[in-house]
Amino acid sequence: MREPATTATLDAEGWTSLFAAARAEQMIGSLAFRLEAQPMPAAAARILADARASAEQWRRSALWEAEMARRALAQLDLPVVLMKGTAYAAAGMDAGAGRSIGDLDIMVPREALKAAETALIAAGWEWVKPDPYDDAYYRDHMHELPPLIHRERDRMIDVHHTTLPLTARITPDAAAMLADSVVLEDGLRIMAPEDMVLHGVAHLFADGDLAGGLRNLWDQDRLLRELGVVAGFWDRLRARARLHGLEWHLALALRLTRHLYATPVDPALAGRAGLFDRWFVRRLLARDGWGRQTRKFTQLAFYIRSHWLRMPPAMLARHLWTKWRKAT
């Protein structure tokens, strides 16, 4: 992804390993667009042509699902902000080229959650989490409603009211994200450029266990290359990171994106390499030549870290105990 011309050195085994890793990281579509101009064996070219066609189908399907959500929520007169891959595709951004897009993620004001939920259910979406404990956990502690899936199209929607769980140690300013969102031609919205970057940063380093981290850092590379040339962007990004409490996480994201993808970043904002940077790299690159996950201890450590970030210790203990009892 960083240097497409290096594929000229690959033999058949190398191409197989590359495709296995790209599929495992859900980056095969992005890889296909990245290598489009490179010479390659005919078999590899066919695989990547299929990947580009699949990515185009993902894009069309994602945009159609966004339109269906827009229609379902149109009478509520509230801001509906697209997030992640669908936002990149809707805005025609570089980060959307070939990106795999699964669920539709949107954000609405917290006070409008009930109205949005009612409207979506009336339009054909149904609950995925029928368990009362899971339902209550989402509603009381999470940054989104329990996921919904459409009964005819079999597509899932996640309705957010902020970007991190309510119990997380970091509390981004969701009201500011909504207030400063940008309206698209169809009336849907995307986050302001700086918030778009910081949402990805928060999702990657302040919430999850870094699963899918290479793809999410590729999003950051594409966003930063496209937005970083706009006058004043880096100053606005710094200020916005301070507002959302994501300064440390942003600096880490900038360093790792620069390390892995040679992304041009503001060196002052990235800061000096941290003590644990290499452990994040180790987790991000935990794949073998078959695309299988490796470094199980590292993965476990980051899994534990993700739960530690999400909730206080006592609450975490109760939650894990409840989930264990329900599973046995």
N, C-alpha and C positions, 0 to 999 in steps of 0.2 A: 504493500500500500504506500510505503514511503518512497520507494524507488522502483517504479514499474519495470524499468529496463533490466533489472536483475533477474527477471524471469527467463532471460535468454540463456542462463546457465543451468536451467532445470532440465533433468532427464524425466523419464516417465514416472519414476518413483517420486521425484520432487514435485511434479504436477499433482500427483495423487495426494501427497501429503498436504500440499497447499489447498486443494479443494476440500479435503477432509476438515482441516482447521477452519477454513472460511465458512463451511456449512455449520460446523459446531458453534461458531461464534455468531451465526446469523449475519454473515458479511459477504455471502457469495454474490449477491446482487451488486453491492458496492464494489467488490473486487472486479466484477464483470465490466462495469463502466470504467473503472480505473485502468484496466488493461486493454481497453477497446482498440487502441492504436498500436499495440505491441504485436510483433510477429510471434507466432506460436504454432504448435502442431495442430493439425486439422481437428483431431479429437478434442483437444482443449478448447479450440475455438467454438466447436459445437456446444460444449457444455456451458461456456460463458454466454453464447447467444441465447440458449434456453434460459439461463439465469436472468438475462436482461428482459426477456419476454415475461418471465414470472414477476420480476420487479415492477414492470409496467402494469401488470394485473393487480399487484398489491396496491400500487398507487391509485389506480382507478377505483378499486374496491374501497379503499380508505376514504377517498374523497366522496364517494357515493354515500358511505355510512355517515360521514360528517354532514352531508346534505340532509339525510334522513333525520339526524338529530336536530338540525336547524329547524326543519319543518315541525318536528314534534314540540319544540320549545318556543316556536315563533310567537305564540300569543302571550307569553309570559313577560315580554319586554324586559329581559335581563341580559347582561353580557355573557356570552358563551365563548370561552377561550379555548382554542385547540392547543394541544400539547404534543410534544415529542415529534414522532415521525409524521403524523398527519399534518402538523403545523408546518413542518419543513416542505412537505409536498404541496400544501395549499398555497404557500407563499412563493413557490418556485425557487427555493433556495438550494444551494449546492449540496447541503447536507441531505437533501431528499433524493439525490441521484442513486438509484439502486437500493435504497434503504428498505429493509424488511419492515413491514408495518403490521402489527397484530391487532391488539385491542384499540378501540377509539378512546382516547383520553381527553376529557374536557374539564374545564374549571368554571364554576359558577359561584356567586356569593353564598356564603354559608347560610344566611337567612333565607335563601331561595331553594335550599336543598329539598324540602318537602314538596314544594310546587313542581320542581324539576322531576323528582321521583314519580310523582303522580302522573305527570304528562308523558313521561317515557313509558310507564306501564300501560297507559291508555293506548300508546302507539305500538305496542306489541313486544316490549322488552319484559323479561321475567327474571326472577331472582336465581342466582347461581348458588348462594349460600343459604339453604333452608334451615340450618341448625340455629337454634335460638341464641346459643352462646356466641357463635361467630357473628351473627347479625348484630347483637348488642355490642360486641367488641368493636366492630367497624364503626358503628354509630357513635359510640361514646369516646373512642380513643384514636381512631384513624383519621387520615387526611382525605378520606373519600367514602362514599357510600359503598355498601357491599356490591360486588360486580353484578351487572345485568347482562343477559344475553337475549338476542332477538329470536323469537320462536320460529320465524320463517327464514331469516337470512343466516342464522347461527353465528352472528357476529356479536362480540362482547363490547360493552361500554363501561368505562370507569369514570364516575362523576366525582371530581375532586372539588374541595372547597379551599384547600391550601396545598402545599407541596411536600410537607413532611408530617408524620404523625403528630397528633396534639401532645403526646407524651414525650416527644423527642427533646433532646437537649437544645437543639437549634429551632428557632421559631421564625421562619421567614415572614415578611409582611405581605400576606395574601391580598389585603385591601389595596396596597400600592401596586401589586402586580395587575390586579383587575383594573384599577383606575388608569394605569398607563399603558394598557394593552392597545394594540393597533387594529383598527377595523379593516377587514377585507371587503372586496366588492360585493360578496354575497351576504354581508352582514355578520358573518362569523368573525372572530378575532384571533389574533396570535399575541403572544407576549411581546413586550418591547424587546429590542435586540439584546440588551444587557441581561434582562430577566430570562430570556430564552437560554442564554449561556449558563446562567446561575441555576436555573432549574435542573439542567443536566448535571451540573456540579453537585447539587444537593442530592439528587437521586443516586448518584454514583458513590459519593464519599461520606454522606451524612445519614444514609438510610440503609442501603443494601449491602450484600456480601461480595460485591464486585462481579457477580455473574453477568455476563454480557458486557464486561467492562471495556474490551477492545473496541466493540462497536460504538459504545457510548463515547469513548475518547475520540474515535474517528468523527463522530458528530461534532465534538468540540473542535477538532482540527478544521473541519469544513467551515464551521461557524466563524471561528476566529480568523481564518484566512479571508473570508468574505466580508466580515464586519470590521476587522481590525484596521482596514485601510480608510475607514470613514473618520473624518476629523473629529477628535474629541472622544472617540469610543473608549479608549483605555482609561481615561479619567472618569468617564461616566460609569464604566464597569467597576472601578475601584470604589466609587461612592455607593453604588448599588450593592456591592458585596458587603460594605460596612452596614448599610441599612438592614440587610437580611441576616447579618451575623455569619457570613460565609467567607470571610477573608482568608482564613487558614485553608479552607477547602478549595477555594479558587486558586490560591498559590500552588497547592499540591497538584491540582488539575493541570495548570499551566506547565509545571515542571515535567509531569509525566507525559503530557501530550507532546511537548518539545522533545523529550527523550525518545519516545516511540515513533513519532511521525515527523520529527524535525519541524514542528509548527513554529512559525515566527510569533513570539510573544513579547510582552513588555517585561524585560528582565527585572526591573524594580518591583513589579507586581508579583512576579514568580518567586523572587527571593532565592536564597541559597538552598541547596539540597538538604532535605531533612533527614533525621536519623533513620526513619522508617521508610523512606522512599523506595529503597531496594526491595522491601517486603511487598509493597504494592505491585511493583514490577513482577516480582516472583509469582504473585497471585494472578496477575493478568495474563501471564504467559504459561499457565499451567495446562498445557496440551501436549500430547505426543503426536507422532506422525500419522496416527489413525484418527486424530481428532478427539481422542479420549482424554478425560480430565486426569491430571496427575497431581502430585504434591498434596495428598489428602490431609496431612496435618495443617498445612497452610490454609487450605480451604476451610477446615474446621475452625481454625482460629478466626478467620474473617466472618464465618457464619455466627460464631459467638459474639464477635464485635458488633455485627449488625443488630443483634437483639439488645445488646448493651446500650447501643445508641438510641434504640427506639423507646425504651421505657426504663423507669427507675428500678433498682434491684428487687425491692419487695414485690412490686407489680409484676416484674418479669418472672419471679419465682412462682407466684400464684398462677400466672398465665400458662407457664410450661407445665405446672402440676395439673391444671385443668385439662390441657390438651393431651397429656399423657394418660390421664384417667379415662378420657373419652375414647382414646385409641385402644385401650385394653379391654 
